[in-house]
Amino acid sequence: MRFEREPDCDVVVVGGGPAGAAAAARLAARGFRTVLVDRARFPRDKVCGDFVGPMALAELADLGVAQAAAFDATSKMAHLALHVDADPPAVMSVPRVAGIPGYGRVIPRLQLDAWILDAARQAGATVLDGWKAEAVQREPDAVTVRGHGTAGPLELRTRLLLGADGSNSMVARTLRGGVPPSQDRILAVRAYFDDVEGPDDQGDIWFRGDTFPGYHWLFPAAGGSANLGVGMLASTYPRSARNLREMLLRLIAEDDSVRSRLGSARMRGKVLGHPLTTYNPRLPLVSDRVMLLGDAAGLINPLNGEGIQYALHSARWAADVAADQLASDRLDAVSLAGYQQRVQRSLRTDLALSRLIVQLIRNRGLNRVWLDVLRSIAARATTDPDYAHHLGCVLTGLTPDVSTVGTGTAARIFGQAIIAPAAGASWQRLRRRGQPDRLAPDEFRSWAAGTGRVLAEFTTQLARATLTRGPGQAIGIMGAGAAAQAD
């Protein structure tokens, strides 16, 4: 007869980034024995744009992280400039929505992740950093996580496992039986610069004809520093570009508007890169005694690479479901499915729109058309304050579950802009304009079929959202801490 030992804890969280640390903090605060493991020693850096949007700030306030003096000293970003080639930029304010800060912050992950991890420790979670989780074994009554640390091998037996170990998640591979599809991958690089010029509360995003469908960003951090980077879907990587690092350095050397921000700025450290996995609604987020959060769940917006906001949302949603099911000792996939339903109800429509836009721009043969679309959007945002407000909500992640600003507004913004430049040109002209990057016949067929699938997904989700999302529905985290940040 085989006798299994009692679980070492209620919850093991693999991954100490924003999703894992926030979930550990919430579950430990509710009295569950929580152990968080991460292969790195904290504080540790991570490649990211470092922009923490208004919704993410509200989540951090709810966790108690935003009350620290060091947090308040980080850089506020209240404006965003959208550049298309050499056109004058469209400068928009970060929209104000009731109960949400009217700005974002630029916080290096070296600081942000350590602060959230400290919140988990203070809530009572055991943190084992410098410990790499290598394998997961699921059994009817527990999950065993095995790995190595500086002191040698370690084994933890837990009632519930939360996988928050990033886009290359070992837990996700175990749950899903393989690696993420290549179509869901983003490539990004970034570097830090000191002595940056220009407005210290304005971020910049660039779209250029010679690097599209990639995009570049500059987000100013505290002390005159800034995060400058470039991101692109792996499947749309330009054939002429050797790598994103060269693309970033060329942007610095050639783009006058970038030079106006950098001036005599000095690069600190190296240009670093990292692949990301974006959201795929067909992949599961739960299994028996296992849940996926944040980047491990693919909760990254494919349009702009935003992940911190979704990581913090997923931590709260997962903790709510996990707490209920741990209390009732019902931890099978069906019982945990409420978490995936919550993710889909709150994010799937907005991310479906992002997936549709991204699928359209995969056709490099139409690059100039898409740049005309962006040019139309930017031009209208400079003359129509209401339009600029709604566009700002889309760009800063303020659409899910907030006020009456939702996916329908976002769809109108992009839909109207797409129709205008396309209406005056025949498909033959469009193909000639994009001749250098025209897709091969098999690539075009694949793009057309993919566009049909994503369009069907979006229209289905938009119809559901229209029926279920009422005006004035808020995200549900606006406690005293969040209200205090909405100055």
GIPERA-V594422 format. One record per residue. N is the residue number from 0. SS is DSSP state (alpha for helix, beta for strand, coil for the rest). OMEGA is omega in degrees with one decimal (* if undefined). Layout:
n=N ss=SS omega=OMEGA
n=N ss=SS omega=OMEGA
This chain:
n=0 ss=coil omega=-177.9
n=1 ss=coil omega=178.5
n=2 ss=coil omega=177.1
n=3 ss=coil omega=178.2
n=4 ss=coil omega=177.4
n=5 ss=coil omega=176.9
n=6 ss=coil omega=177.0
n=7 ss=coil omega=-176.5
n=8 ss=beta omega=176.2
n=9 ss=beta omega=-174.1
n=10 ss=beta omega=165.1
n=11 ss=beta omega=175.6
n=12 ss=beta omega=176.6
n=13 ss=beta omega=-179.2
n=14 ss=coil omega=-175.8
n=15 ss=coil omega=175.0
n=16 ss=coil omega=-176.3
n=17 ss=alpha omega=-178.2
n=18 ss=alpha omega=-176.6
n=19 ss=alpha omega=-178.2
n=20 ss=alpha omega=179.5
n=21 ss=alpha omega=178.6
n=22 ss=alpha omega=178.6
n=23 ss=alpha omega=179.2
n=24 ss=alpha omega=-177.6
n=25 ss=alpha omega=-178.7
n=26 ss=alpha omega=177.6
n=27 ss=alpha omega=179.4
n=28 ss=alpha omega=178.4
n=29 ss=coil omega=174.0
n=30 ss=coil omega=179.3
n=31 ss=coil omega=178.7
n=32 ss=coil omega=-170.7
n=33 ss=beta omega=176.7
n=34 ss=beta omega=177.8
n=35 ss=beta omega=178.5
n=36 ss=beta omega=177.0
n=37 ss=beta omega=-177.0
n=38 ss=coil omega=-177.0
n=39 ss=coil omega=168.8
n=40 ss=coil omega=-178.5
n=41 ss=coil omega=1.3
n=42 ss=coil omega=177.7
n=43 ss=coil omega=-178.5
n=44 ss=coil omega=174.3
n=45 ss=coil omega=179.8
n=46 ss=coil omega=-174.5
n=47 ss=coil omega=173.1
n=48 ss=coil omega=176.3
n=49 ss=coil omega=178.5
n=50 ss=beta omega=177.8
n=51 ss=beta omega=-172.7
n=52 ss=coil omega=-177.3
n=53 ss=alpha omega=-179.8
n=54 ss=alpha omega=177.7
n=55 ss=alpha omega=177.1
n=56 ss=alpha omega=177.1
n=57 ss=alpha omega=177.0
n=58 ss=alpha omega=-178.9
n=59 ss=alpha omega=176.1
n=60 ss=alpha omega=178.8
n=61 ss=alpha omega=177.1
n=62 ss=alpha omega=-177.3
n=63 ss=coil omega=-177.3
n=64 ss=alpha omega=-171.3
n=65 ss=alpha omega=-177.9
n=66 ss=alpha omega=-177.0
n=67 ss=coil omega=179.8
n=68 ss=alpha omega=179.9
n=69 ss=alpha omega=178.2
n=70 ss=alpha omega=-178.3
n=71 ss=alpha omega=-179.6
n=72 ss=coil omega=179.5
n=73 ss=coil omega=-171.8
n=74 ss=beta omega=172.2
n=75 ss=beta omega=175.9
n=76 ss=beta omega=-174.7
n=77 ss=coil omega=-177.4
n=78 ss=beta omega=-179.5
n=79 ss=beta omega=179.0
n=80 ss=beta omega=180.0
n=81 ss=beta omega=-177.8
n=82 ss=beta omega=172.6
n=83 ss=beta omega=-174.0
n=84 ss=coil omega=-176.6
n=85 ss=coil omega=179.0
n=86 ss=coil omega=173.4
n=87 ss=coil omega=-176.0
n=88 ss=coil omega=170.8
n=89 ss=beta omega=-177.4
n=90 ss=beta omega=-177.2
n=91 ss=beta omega=172.6
n=92 ss=beta omega=172.1
n=93 ss=coil omega=-174.0
n=94 ss=coil omega=173.8
n=95 ss=coil omega=176.8
n=96 ss=coil omega=-175.0
n=97 ss=coil omega=176.2
n=98 ss=coil omega=-177.7
n=99 ss=coil omega=177.1
n=100 ss=coil omega=179.3
n=101 ss=coil omega=-178.8
n=102 ss=coil omega=168.3
n=103 ss=beta omega=174.3
n=104 ss=beta omega=174.4
n=105 ss=beta omega=-173.2
n=106 ss=coil omega=176.7
n=107 ss=coil omega=-177.1
n=108 ss=alpha omega=174.9
n=109 ss=alpha omega=178.4
n=110 ss=alpha omega=-171.9
n=111 ss=alpha omega=-175.6
n=112 ss=alpha omega=179.0
n=113 ss=alpha omega=179.5
n=114 ss=alpha omega=179.8
n=115 ss=alpha omega=178.0
n=116 ss=alpha omega=176.0
n=117 ss=alpha omega=176.7
n=118 ss=alpha omega=177.0
n=119 ss=alpha omega=177.6
n=120 ss=alpha omega=-177.7
n=121 ss=alpha omega=178.0
n=122 ss=alpha omega=177.6
n=123 ss=coil omega=178.7
n=124 ss=coil omega=172.4
n=125 ss=beta omega=-177.8
n=126 ss=beta omega=177.1
n=127 ss=beta omega=176.3
n=128 ss=beta omega=-172.7
n=129 ss=coil omega=-178.1
n=130 ss=beta omega=-175.4
n=131 ss=beta omega=173.8
n=132 ss=beta omega=-173.5
n=133 ss=beta omega=-176.3
n=134 ss=beta omega=179.2
n=135 ss=beta omega=175.0
n=136 ss=beta omega=-179.3
n=137 ss=beta omega=177.5
n=138 ss=beta omega=-177.5
n=139 ss=coil omega=-173.8
n=140 ss=coil omega=-177.9
n=141 ss=beta omega=172.8
n=142 ss=beta omega=177.5
n=143 ss=beta omega=178.6
n=144 ss=beta omega=-179.5
n=145 ss=beta omega=178.8
n=146 ss=beta omega=-178.7
n=147 ss=beta omega=172.5
n=148 ss=beta omega=-179.3
n=149 ss=coil omega=-179.9
n=150 ss=coil omega=179.4
n=151 ss=beta omega=-177.7
n=152 ss=beta omega=178.8
n=153 ss=beta omega=179.3
n=154 ss=beta omega=179.0
n=155 ss=beta omega=176.9
n=156 ss=beta omega=-171.8
n=157 ss=beta omega=176.1
n=158 ss=beta omega=-175.5
n=159 ss=beta omega=178.9
n=160 ss=beta omega=173.8
n=161 ss=beta omega=178.0
n=162 ss=beta omega=178.4
n=163 ss=coil omega=-171.8
n=164 ss=coil omega=167.2
n=165 ss=coil omega=-173.8
n=166 ss=coil omega=176.4
n=167 ss=coil omega=-171.4
n=168 ss=coil omega=172.2
n=169 ss=alpha omega=-179.2
n=170 ss=alpha omega=179.1
n=171 ss=alpha omega=178.2
n=172 ss=alpha omega=178.7
n=173 ss=alpha omega=-178.2
n=174 ss=alpha omega=-172.1
n=175 ss=alpha omega=176.7
n=176 ss=coil omega=178.9
n=177 ss=coil omega=-179.1
n=178 ss=coil omega=179.8
n=179 ss=coil omega=175.5
n=180 ss=coil omega=-178.2
n=181 ss=alpha omega=179.5
n=182 ss=alpha omega=-176.5
n=183 ss=alpha omega=-174.1
n=184 ss=beta omega=171.9
n=185 ss=beta omega=172.8
n=186 ss=beta omega=-179.8
n=187 ss=beta omega=172.0
n=188 ss=beta omega=176.8
n=189 ss=beta omega=175.5
n=190 ss=beta omega=176.5
n=191 ss=beta omega=177.5
n=192 ss=beta omega=175.9
n=193 ss=beta omega=179.8
n=194 ss=coil omega=178.2
n=195 ss=coil omega=-179.0
n=196 ss=coil omega=178.3
n=197 ss=coil omega=-176.9
n=198 ss=coil omega=-178.4
n=199 ss=coil omega=177.4
n=200 ss=coil omega=-178.5
n=201 ss=beta omega=170.9
n=202 ss=beta omega=-178.9
n=203 ss=beta omega=173.6
n=204 ss=beta omega=-177.1
n=205 ss=beta omega=167.6
n=206 ss=beta omega=-177.7
n=207 ss=coil omega=-178.2
n=208 ss=coil omega=-176.4
n=209 ss=coil omega=179.0
n=210 ss=coil omega=179.5
n=211 ss=coil omega=13.9
n=212 ss=coil omega=170.9
n=213 ss=coil omega=176.4
n=214 ss=beta omega=-178.0
n=215 ss=beta omega=178.9
n=216 ss=beta omega=166.8
n=217 ss=beta omega=178.9
n=218 ss=beta omega=-176.4
n=219 ss=beta omega=177.3
n=220 ss=coil omega=-175.9
n=221 ss=alpha omega=174.4
n=222 ss=alpha omega=178.5
n=223 ss=alpha omega=177.5
n=224 ss=coil omega=179.7
n=225 ss=beta omega=174.5
n=226 ss=beta omega=179.6
n=227 ss=beta omega=-175.9
n=228 ss=beta omega=178.7
n=229 ss=beta omega=179.6
n=230 ss=beta omega=-178.2
n=231 ss=beta omega=171.2
n=232 ss=beta omega=-179.4
n=233 ss=alpha omega=-175.9
n=234 ss=alpha omega=179.4
n=235 ss=alpha omega=-178.4
n=236 ss=coil omega=-176.7
n=237 ss=coil omega=-178.6
n=238 ss=coil omega=-177.0
n=239 ss=coil omega=-175.5
n=240 ss=coil omega=-179.4
n=241 ss=coil omega=175.7
n=242 ss=coil omega=-176.4
n=243 ss=alpha omega=178.2
n=244 ss=alpha omega=178.0
n=245 ss=alpha omega=178.8
n=246 ss=alpha omega=180.0
n=247 ss=alpha omega=-178.9
n=248 ss=alpha omega=177.4
n=249 ss=alpha omega=176.1
n=250 ss=alpha omega=-178.9
n=251 ss=alpha omega=-175.8
n=252 ss=alpha omega=-167.5
n=253 ss=alpha omega=-172.0
n=254 ss=coil omega=-177.0
n=255 ss=alpha omega=-178.0
n=256 ss=alpha omega=174.0
n=257 ss=alpha omega=179.2
n=258 ss=alpha omega=179.5
n=259 ss=alpha omega=176.7
n=260 ss=alpha omega=-176.4
n=261 ss=alpha omega=-179.6
n=262 ss=coil omega=178.3
n=263 ss=coil omega=-178.6
n=264 ss=coil omega=-179.8
n=265 ss=beta omega=176.9
n=266 ss=beta omega=179.0
n=267 ss=beta omega=-179.8
n=268 ss=beta omega=-174.4
n=269 ss=beta omega=168.6
n=270 ss=beta omega=-176.9
n=271 ss=beta omega=-178.5
n=272 ss=beta omega=179.7
n=273 ss=beta omega=175.0
n=274 ss=beta omega=178.0
n=275 ss=beta omega=177.2
n=276 ss=beta omega=-177.0
n=277 ss=coil omega=-171.8
n=278 ss=coil omega=174.6
n=279 ss=coil omega=-173.4
n=280 ss=coil omega=-178.7
n=281 ss=coil omega=-175.9
n=282 ss=coil omega=-178.0
n=283 ss=coil omega=175.8
n=284 ss=coil omega=-178.5
n=285 ss=beta omega=170.2
n=286 ss=beta omega=179.0
n=287 ss=coil omega=175.6
n=288 ss=coil omega=-179.8
n=289 ss=beta omega=174.8
n=290 ss=beta omega=178.1
n=291 ss=beta omega=-177.0
n=292 ss=coil omega=169.5
n=293 ss=alpha omega=-178.0
n=294 ss=alpha omega=179.2
n=295 ss=alpha omega=176.6
n=296 ss=alpha omega=-176.5
n=297 ss=coil omega=-177.3
n=298 ss=coil omega=177.0
n=299 ss=coil omega=-179.6
n=300 ss=coil omega=-177.3
n=301 ss=coil omega=-177.3
n=302 ss=coil omega=-175.4
n=303 ss=coil omega=179.0
n=304 ss=coil omega=-179.1
n=305 ss=coil omega=179.8
n=306 ss=coil omega=-175.6
n=307 ss=alpha omega=179.5
n=308 ss=alpha omega=-178.0
n=309 ss=alpha omega=176.8
n=310 ss=alpha omega=-178.1
n=311 ss=alpha omega=173.9
n=312 ss=alpha omega=-175.7
n=313 ss=alpha omega=177.7
n=314 ss=alpha omega=-179.7
n=315 ss=alpha omega=-179.3
n=316 ss=alpha omega=179.8
n=317 ss=alpha omega=179.7
n=318 ss=alpha omega=178.5
n=319 ss=alpha omega=-179.4
n=320 ss=alpha omega=-178.1
n=321 ss=alpha omega=-179.5
n=322 ss=alpha omega=179.5
n=323 ss=alpha omega=-174.9
n=324 ss=alpha omega=173.2
n=325 ss=alpha omega=-179.6
n=326 ss=alpha omega=-179.4
n=327 ss=alpha omega=-179.0
n=328 ss=coil omega=174.9
n=329 ss=coil omega=-170.3
n=330 ss=coil omega=175.5
n=331 ss=coil omega=-175.6
n=332 ss=alpha omega=-179.1
n=333 ss=alpha omega=-179.0
n=334 ss=alpha omega=179.7
n=335 ss=alpha omega=-174.0
n=336 ss=alpha omega=178.2
n=337 ss=alpha omega=177.4
n=338 ss=alpha omega=179.1
n=339 ss=alpha omega=177.4
n=340 ss=alpha omega=178.8
n=341 ss=alpha omega=177.0
n=342 ss=alpha omega=-177.8
n=343 ss=alpha omega=-179.2
n=344 ss=alpha omega=-174.0
n=345 ss=alpha omega=-170.2
n=346 ss=alpha omega=-166.4
n=347 ss=alpha omega=-178.9
n=348 ss=alpha omega=-179.2
n=349 ss=alpha omega=178.9
n=350 ss=alpha omega=174.8
n=351 ss=alpha omega=175.5
n=352 ss=alpha omega=178.7
n=353 ss=alpha omega=179.1
n=354 ss=alpha omega=178.9
n=355 ss=alpha omega=179.5
n=356 ss=alpha omega=-179.9
n=357 ss=alpha omega=178.5
n=358 ss=alpha omega=178.4
n=359 ss=alpha omega=-175.2
n=360 ss=alpha omega=172.3
n=361 ss=coil omega=179.0
n=362 ss=coil omega=-176.7
n=363 ss=alpha omega=177.8
n=364 ss=alpha omega=179.9
n=365 ss=alpha omega=-177.1
n=366 ss=alpha omega=-177.5
n=367 ss=alpha omega=176.2
n=368 ss=alpha omega=-178.4
n=369 ss=alpha omega=176.1
n=370 ss=alpha omega=173.7
n=371 ss=alpha omega=176.3
n=372 ss=alpha omega=180.0
n=373 ss=alpha omega=178.8
n=374 ss=alpha omega=177.9
n=375 ss=alpha omega=179.0
n=376 ss=alpha omega=-178.0
n=377 ss=alpha omega=-178.9
n=378 ss=alpha omega=-178.9
n=379 ss=alpha omega=-179.7
n=380 ss=alpha omega=179.9
n=381 ss=alpha omega=-176.2
n=382 ss=alpha omega=-174.8
n=383 ss=coil omega=-175.9
n=384 ss=alpha omega=179.9
n=385 ss=alpha omega=177.1
n=386 ss=alpha omega=178.9
n=387 ss=alpha omega=178.2
n=388 ss=alpha omega=-178.3
n=389 ss=alpha omega=176.7
n=390 ss=alpha omega=176.9
n=391 ss=alpha omega=176.8
n=392 ss=alpha omega=179.8
n=393 ss=alpha omega=-175.4
n=394 ss=alpha omega=-177.1
n=395 ss=coil omega=174.1
n=396 ss=coil omega=-178.0
n=397 ss=coil omega=-177.7
n=398 ss=coil omega=-171.8
n=399 ss=coil omega=169.5
n=400 ss=coil omega=-174.7
n=401 ss=beta omega=174.6
n=402 ss=coil omega=178.4
n=403 ss=coil omega=179.1
n=404 ss=beta omega=-177.0
n=405 ss=coil omega=-175.6
n=406 ss=alpha omega=177.9
n=407 ss=alpha omega=176.9
n=408 ss=alpha omega=179.7
n=409 ss=alpha omega=180.0
n=410 ss=alpha omega=179.3
n=411 ss=alpha omega=179.9
n=412 ss=alpha omega=-176.0
n=413 ss=alpha omega=-179.0
n=414 ss=alpha omega=179.7
n=415 ss=alpha omega=-178.8
n=416 ss=alpha omega=179.8
n=417 ss=alpha omega=-176.7
n=418 ss=alpha omega=-173.5
n=419 ss=alpha omega=-178.7
n=420 ss=alpha omega=-177.8
n=421 ss=alpha omega=-174.2
n=422 ss=alpha omega=-174.7
n=423 ss=coil omega=-176.5
n=424 ss=coil omega=175.0
n=425 ss=coil omega=177.6
n=426 ss=alpha omega=178.0
n=427 ss=alpha omega=178.1
n=428 ss=alpha omega=-179.5
n=429 ss=alpha omega=-179.6
n=430 ss=alpha omega=179.5
n=431 ss=alpha omega=-179.0
n=432 ss=alpha omega=-178.2
n=433 ss=coil omega=-171.4
n=434 ss=alpha omega=-175.4
n=435 ss=alpha omega=-177.3
n=436 ss=alpha omega=-176.0
n=437 ss=coil omega=-179.4
n=438 ss=coil omega=172.0
n=439 ss=coil omega=-176.5
n=440 ss=alpha omega=-179.4
n=441 ss=alpha omega=176.0
n=442 ss=alpha omega=179.9
n=443 ss=alpha omega=179.0
n=444 ss=alpha omega=178.8
n=445 ss=alpha omega=178.7
n=446 ss=alpha omega=-179.2
n=447 ss=alpha omega=179.4
n=448 ss=alpha omega=178.4
n=449 ss=alpha omega=178.3
n=450 ss=alpha omega=177.7
n=451 ss=alpha omega=-179.9
n=452 ss=alpha omega=-177.2
n=453 ss=alpha omega=176.6
n=454 ss=alpha omega=177.9
n=455 ss=alpha omega=177.9
n=456 ss=alpha omega=-178.3
n=457 ss=alpha omega=-178.9
n=458 ss=alpha omega=177.2
n=459 ss=alpha omega=-178.6
n=460 ss=alpha omega=179.0
n=461 ss=alpha omega=177.4
n=462 ss=alpha omega=178.6
n=463 ss=alpha omega=-179.2
n=464 ss=alpha omega=179.1
n=465 ss=alpha omega=-178.6
n=466 ss=alpha omega=-170.8
n=467 ss=alpha omega=-175.4
n=468 ss=coil omega=-179.7
n=469 ss=coil omega=178.7
n=470 ss=coil omega=177.3
n=471 ss=coil omega=179.6
n=472 ss=coil omega=-177.2
n=473 ss=coil omega=-174.7
n=474 ss=coil omega=171.9
n=475 ss=coil omega=178.3
n=476 ss=coil omega=-170.1
n=477 ss=coil omega=174.2
n=478 ss=coil omega=-178.4
n=479 ss=alpha omega=-179.5
n=480 ss=alpha omega=-178.8
n=481 ss=alpha omega=-179.4
n=482 ss=alpha omega=180.0
n=483 ss=alpha omega=-179.9
n=484 ss=alpha omega=-174.8
n=485 ss=coil omega=-176.9
n=486 ss=coil omega=*
